[in-house]
Amino acid sequence: MKLWIGNIHPDVTDEQLCEFVEKYGCPHPSEIQRVPGDGTRPAAILNFEGAVEDKVSSAQMRLHGMFWHNRELNVQTLMIMGGSTP
């Protein structure tokens, strides 16, 4: 399962991001992919391994719309289905 966090302050480190999501119930992400966009509203995609859907979904509801580092976060879950793509 993946968690999209948009409108992150550009100075936020991966470590700070991990601590933040863990504080609100997410497990430690196995991977963080940064999405710079046009530079005004950077985002990150956090990947979580294993059966963590309930924890990540609950945290998403808490985090969406929250103000952190003077920015309102846009947080969505991304369900990636297994299998190959044509």
Secondary structure, DSSP 8 states (H G I E B T S, - for coil): -EEEEES--TT--HHHHHHHHHHTT----SEEEEE-TTSSS-EEEEE--SS-HHHHHHHHHHHTT-EETTEE-EEEEE----S---
